[in-house]
């Protein structure tokens, strides 16, 4: 039975060139793979194919996650990445509405199903905000996103990057 997702408050807003990912900042135990996303975005940024775009990482964090967040920030130096640990819900709703693309990578390079997203509430919330999901083709994501129709599923970083570039460059895909 899928969990209920309250999407009534989440609405598309004026879109910005934002790629958003939402997930706990607890990389050591329940890794949401933010480093993987930073590395993927960094490659696109360094190749100068995402001009004007920025990556936005939001999620809950405890005091014990500070070192992990610091590592992520160090890895993201020199590229447009914004971090939002413990963002207030109203601000998260706004970020969903403003973002254009939603990335999700929990389960990347994993075979153990317990390390994959079981459902993907944040993916559903992002879709309610008008984001096009480009999410890992594992776990519950495959039950939320129909590849090529309601978003895109990827299995390797090349696919993540190529699908993202297609969305950025091909206006007809947004439809």
N, C-alpha and C positions, 0 to 999 in steps of 0.2 A: 504494500500500500504506500503510495507516494505521500510525502509530507505536504500539508497545505502550504501554499506560498501566497502571502498577501501582497498582491501587486497593484491594488487600487490606488495607492499613493505614488506609484512610480510611473511617470509619463515622459515621453520624448520631449526634449527641449531643443532649443537652437543647437545644432550639432557643432562640435569643435573637432579638431584633428587630434583626438584622444584615443589611445588604445588603453583599455582598462582591464585590470584583473583584480579580483577580490578574493582574499583567502587569508586565513590565520598566518601570522608571522611566527611560526614555530617550526623552523626548518629541521630541527634535529629529530623530533619525534613524529610529527605528522606533516611531512613536507608538502607544501603546495607548489614547490618548484619555481619560486620567484626568480631564483638565480638563472634558471633555464630561460625564462622570459626576458630577463635583462640581457643575457648573452645574445639571444635571437634578435632583439631590438637593436642592440649595439652593432651587430653585423650590418643590419639594414641601414642604420644611421651612418656608419662609417663608409658604406657604399654610396651614400648620398641619394638614396631612393625613397626616403621618408621625410623629405624636407618639410619643415613646419609641423611635423607630428611629434607627439610626446607620449611616453608610457606612464601610466598612473597605477600605483599599487596601493590598494587599501586592504585593511583587515585588522582583526583584533590582535592585541599583543599584551603580554604580561611583562612584569619587570624582568623575568628571566629570559625574555626574547630580545633584550637590548643588544646583546653581542651579535645575534643573527642579523638584526636590522642594520647594525653598523657595518657588518660584512657586505650586505647587499648594497648599501650606500657607497661603500668603497669601490665595489665592482662597477657601479653605475657612474662613477666620476667621469665628467666630460661629455655625457650624453643627457638628453632631456628626459629624466625620470623623476617623478614626484612620488613621495611616500606619504601615506596617510594612516599611521597606526592609530587605532581606536577613534576613528572618525565618527562624529555624531551621526545618528541615523538620517536626520534631515539633510545633512551635507552629503551623505552617501547617495541618497535618493537624487539629489541634484547632479552628482557626478555620473550616476547611471544615465540620467536624462541628457547630459551634455556629451557623453562619450559616443563615438561612432562605431568602434570595434571592441569586442570583448574577447579576451584571451583567457584560456584555462588550461593548466598543464598538470594538475595532480594526477599521478599515475604514469607520467612519462618515464620510460626506461625501467618500469616495474613489471613484474610478473605476478606478484602477490596481490590478489584482488582487494585485500584489506588496505592496501596503500593507494587505491584508486578512489575517485569520488563515487560515493554510493548513489547519489541522486544528482545534486548540482543546483541547489537553491539559488546560488548567486548567478548562475547562467540564466535561469528563468527570470530573475529580477532584472538582469541586464537586457534581456529580450523585451521585457515590459517597457524599459526605458528607450527602446528603439535601437539598441546596439545590435550589430550583426555578430553572432558568436562564431569564433574560430577556435574550436576546443578540441582537446585530445580525444581521439576515437576509441576510448576505453571507458569501462565502468558505466555509470549512469548517464554520462554525457550522450551516449549513443541512443538513449531512449528519449532524450529531450530534443536533440538536433537531428533533423533529416538533412543529410549532406546535399548541398546544392539547392535546397528548397527553403529551409528555415535557418540556414547557417552552413558552416563547414566543419568537417572533422579532419584532423590531421594525425599522422602516426610518426612523423619524424620532423626535425627542425626545418628541413628544406621545404616540406609541405606547409608548415606553419608560415614561413616567410613568403612563399610563393602565393598562397591563398590570400594573405594579408595584402600583398602588393596588387593582386588582381582587384581586390575590393577598393583599394586606394585609386587605382588607375582606370577601372571600368565602371562607369556610372550605372550601366544597366544591371549590374549584379545587385545593387541596393534594392532593386524592385523584387 
